[in-house]
Amino acid sequence: MAINEVVISKAIIDRFSQKFMEYTEVDTAIVGAGPSGLIAAYFLARAGQKVALFERQLSIGGGMWGGGMMFNEIVVQTQGKELLEMFGISAREYEPGYYTADAVECVTTICSNAVKAGAKIFNCMSVEDVSIREDRVMGLVLTWSAVEAARMHVDPLTIAAKYVIDATGHDTEVIRLIEKKADIALQTETGKIMGERSMWADKAEQLTIENTKEICPGVFVSGMAANAAFGGPRMGPIFGGMLLSGKKVAELIMAKEGSAFETSAEDFDSWFNRNQAIFESELLAQQQFIADPEHTVSIGCGSGIFDERLGIKSGVEPSEDMAKLARKRGMKIKIGTAEAIPYEDETVQTVLLGTILSYVKDRKKAINEAYRILEHNGHIVVSFLAREGAYSMLYDLASLRGEYDPDTAPKAPYPLKFLKGTHWCSVSEIRQLLQEAGFVDLKYVQTLTRHPKYSNDEVEQPKEGYDKGDYIVVQGRKP
Ligand code: 48F
């Protein structure tokens, strides 16, 4: 096929116009793609908001790229390190309480997560004004950064936003516009921008989080802009406050929306982010039996973190909040439980029960339901942590003790709160349930064959059988 340049042009113009058009009305518009803006975009998008982020520069990352004085390493404190680890970014201890991370890894990974969560980033665009109705900001007035730089006389375009975040760093550009042109009082001591103070890292880091708030109706400040607005000092290349400020501003907006953060889904996904090799190993094992993801329904699909990678588009999930996250991953979700699957008899080719039987109350009913909705010669795929394996023993022991034994636990162990009320199934129990329901031709693969402490060291290829691995996937056929 000969490549046609005009098709390329049309594709770009068409797709960008569609994207921009779709984001002319958003829930939250963020100005500035520095660390606080990117983190806010990630959390808000993950919570189901329609989020647009506008950045003046061609590059994303604000002041993070350059570390300190272009030495591209950043420093974070313990809490900041935990947030970085949530994204799978490694931070190394330098001295107790001080961790370093690669600035480029931080920017690229956080940005990629924000985009994957559904936030749309518009770079090379500058916010030159806000639109107002009486005492409220209703949206942003945008121009191309090139137009701004060339000082061309070109009128801008406007988008509507329910909430605006000024994450423009030291310059507090959005607030400055509001102060200058909108006659809206700011919630600072003076009603005006108080201005950034000289460097005092310790105080500044605390104040950044305190100062992250709604500064006038519908407009929030985060990151360095929060400190500059409320008269706090600067902190230099320590970034814990920036990251936590981004998370806080997202929480404040979600609280306004009357919706608590879906912390369990976040924690669940973040555990896999911190345990990428385990995630990949489990995924490889499930893939052995998911031959046709388009015709597979995932029961209890949660946030869809596995299904997205498996290519599964249909799911059933009891929690509306989880379903929202899965929908953001492009899945079609029906609300329902494994014990009452909302599908007609004999309508599905493959049913996946992905590591949910430990949490399901009536396992027999769930397997029978899967049998009911499957077509003849359809397959059930069940994955589970085997009761005879080291993981279930580690988890049971930690639950009994109320904590993990630091000497034997993995680096980022599964949060104990997820282990309440779990029932680990043995291979024989699953086999019996499947056979009693009528399934035949059972096939098994296994993975996670190392001690739990080391199972995240490397991705494992699945092996046939069930006698070594802690994680088992079994396939059965409905005759
Ligand atoms: O300054 P910046 O990185 O914001 P931040 O999230 O983080 C501050 C730290 O980087 C650092 C610090 C650390 O500890 O003090 O400085 O508070 O990123 C702000 C981004 O906003 C963009 C600007 O290009 C930068 O990438 N920006 C500023 N004004 C506008 C804008 C505007 N009017 N329109 C669009 N983007």
Residues whose N, C-alpha, C, O or C-beta is under 5 A from the ligand:
A	BS01	48F	V31 G32 A33 G34 P35 S36 G37 F54 E55 R56 Q57 G61 G62 G63 M64 M125 S126 V127 A167 T168 G169 H170 E173 S222 G223 M224 A225 M235 G236 P237 I238 F239 M242
